[in-house]
Amino acid sequence: MDSAIGPPSESEWSQIRETMSMLYLSAAQIESSMREGTEAVYSLTDSLVAISHASDQIENSISELNASDQVAAATSQMNSTSLDVARESNQNISVQIKESVIACQFHDRITQRLEHVTTSLSKVCALISAPETYNDPQAWKSLQNEICSGYTMEAERLMFEHIMRGMSVNEALEIYHHNFDDAPIENSDDEIELF
């Protein structure tokens, strides 16, 4: 009588388990990237709205300056007030532009991650489709090392390590969010140039 089919024991290597770990890693990366992408888009939208308001204030101040030239008695006082408003509005625009650049850098980081996901999935598919490597534990280990060495961000390496140790997607995401939600954008040679 055949024994019941079930998950392999912890001591038994299984390409199915390795495949599932790699797919879970991809799912965790995609989900964390999508979350950050949504936050970055909201931040960018808020910044652009604020830039628009500041620009309107500058325009109104300029109109006041033009009108004040025609009123000799109040020229000095109105010019001073309008220039102060224009200067403050310009400072606000500068701050909001910086926030927009940061949001774009988040987008760049997300794009990098999604590229890593697609590259990893292509490599997994290539390994699975080759009969000589499909059941080879060393081929899987080499693939995992290759994928891990391609990461440029600490967050990706940490997620990779936890998934490879057998954590679920939710557990890996919880650790990720605990460690990286409030972290600044990591400096790397891959920073985008917007202008």
Phi, psi and omega in degrees: 000133181290144176284156181295144178280130180207180180294149180292154178292162183300329183277348183264123179287142181217128177293333178295315178297320178296318178299314180298319178299318181293320179291322176298319177302314179298317179298318179296319179296316181296315182296316180294323178294319179296321179296313179295323179298318179297315179297320181294320180295317177299317179298317179297317179298313178300319180295317181293324176296316179296321177298318180298317179296317179296321178296320177299320179296320179296316180299316178297320179295320179296319178298320178296319179298317179297317180292324183291336177298334182273351181247096188298321186291327185254008187303310185298311182295314183293320179298318180297313180296313181296320178295323177297317179296317180297318179296315180297319178296319177298320178296320178297320178298317180299316179297316182291326176297318178299319178297322178295321178296317179299317178299321178293325177294323174300318179300318179298318180297318179296318179300318177301315181297315181295327174297319178297320180297311182294322177296315180298315180296323177297318180293321177297315179299319179297319181293316181294325184282349180262114183303328182285344181246344186306316182256019183260108180303325181292324177296320178294318180296319178296318178298315180297319177297319179296316179296313181298321182290344179277351182284137178254352183244138180301323180301319179293317180298317181296316179297316179303311182300317182291319178295318180294336177278357176104006178291154175282167177301314181298319178295316179296319178294322178298316177295317179302308183295325178296321185270333192236353183302319183257008181284145176291164176299132180289137176283135176207172178286353183266011182300142184280155176244116186273329186233000000 
